[in-house]
Amino acid sequence: MPMTNGTKDRIRFGPFEADLRTRELWKNGLKLKLGGQPFEILATLLERPGELVTREQLRSKIWSEDTFVDFNHGLNAAVNKLRECLSDSPEEPRYIETLPRRGYRFIAKTERVGDELPAAAPSPQAPGPEPNRLDFHFGQAIPARHIHLPYLYTALTMLFLMAFGIWKVKGPDMRELRLKLERDGKAETGPEVLRAPSIWRLDLTRPGDADARSVVTSARDRNEGPQPSPDGKKLAFMSDRSGSMEIWTSNWDGSSPVKLTNLGGCGSPRWSPDGHWIAFDAKPTGRPAVFLVSADGGRAIPRVEGQSENMVPSWSLDGRWIYFASNRTGEDQVWKVPFLGGQPLQVTRGGGFAAIESYDGQTIYYAKTRFEDPEIWQVLARGGAEALVSPLLRPGIWANWAATEKGILFLSSEGGESRLLEFFDFATRAVHPISTLDQPSFWLSASSDGKSAWYIEGEREVTNASLR
């Protein structure tokens, strides 16, 4: 329903009230910390309750026009943050319903209310006697008998954040814990959790064991796109811990991190078969381009640039070619360029993105599109007909799958979230469930022998024993 001067901008649903003018969200009189894209998604849904809001509509309204590869990841992450704030679930939604591959719908009853504060919010002018004044709320004296929960909550939160900041300065650089202070509108001490996003490793030889999952790299900033080196001793990943998104490497356990690039906007790292080079994409001039950098560091070398988008590179088994996706023909297709440089050659004709060559060098696997729930297709490395691998092989997004020697690991969509880890067996053509992640992951990679997988998780409850 469109806004008019006579319609108030505060909308109530359940215990929540959202102010679309000030971009604030309240629950039972307590102001919640929700802003940016998560709040904008909520505001868009609240303006059209009961209606489908497509992913493309959210993209055009909230994301910048030059956002392409990161959009699906960003949207999923923002919706997850919004659901967490609302204590909502994609499997049993009370507020936000997912329509797979289409968008979202707000399903709770809404009510437009006046501009007054939420009913449970205290008034700072509350009348009454004022014995035993306490200087507590930002230096302002407040009667002891009128200290309300929001004031106490705010003060305790500030004290906690100050103590937590001191701990961070003195604590381990690669790990970060925090206490959850709010649960159902009440201030209380909660479980320890890791900040998102962090890189995790899953031992696929025993995926059901409690200690099969371990944290590899966790810091206050983004750590994503993990890729194991061919010998399994190193990881390449993207991180903005230095202030901009760059390519980093570390030991397999996350120790000894080294920054390799200084271009800004880097992503999608891939090791060369000999482990000497890393191909990646970056946007130093505003459009994605393919670069190379030595695994030992040094100057980044541009390999594919131009007016089109050139991104998500990978390597041929012999190291002679670099595959990449480009929209230079007007739609995404898989291309390849010689490692030493030269003229790019088109590989696919019917659409393609994020190609991976098989470990025998005979087949190129690729996502059909860069969008949600892409099919995985294949074409012979020497050329030929393009064909669907299997209708059973359907990852949640183009980065949700990884080829191994015996099959393809992938994260399928469960309730609109990529969290169900499955394995497509080349020999039997069957799909076998492996494990269910605690939270959805945008990125997935695996060792060639299929014994280890790496993925990304957001906030997750952990015990001290699970931290490595």
Secondary structure, 3 states (H helix, E strand, C coil): CCCCCCCCCEEEECCEEEECCCCEEEECCEEECCCHHHHHHHHHHHCCCCCEEEHHHHHHHHCCCCCCCCHHHHHHHHHHHHHHHHCCCCCCCCCEEEECCCEEEECCCCEEECCCCCCCCCCCCCCCCCCCEEEEECCEEEEHHHCCHHHHHHHHHHHHHHHHHHHHHHCCCCCCEEECCEECCEECCCCEEECCCEEEEEECCCCCCCCCEEEEECCCCCEEEEEECCCCCEEEEEECCCCCCEEEEEECCCCCCEECCCCCCCEEEEECCCCCEEEEEECCCCCCEEEEEECCCCCCEEEECCCCCEEEEEECCCCCEEEEEECCCCCCEEEEEECCCCCCEECCCCCCEEEEECCCCCEEEEECCCCCCCCEEEEECCCCCCEECCCCCCECCCCCEEECCCEEEEEEEECCEEEEEEEEECCCCCEEEEEECCCCCCCEEECCCCCEEEEEECCEECCHHHCC
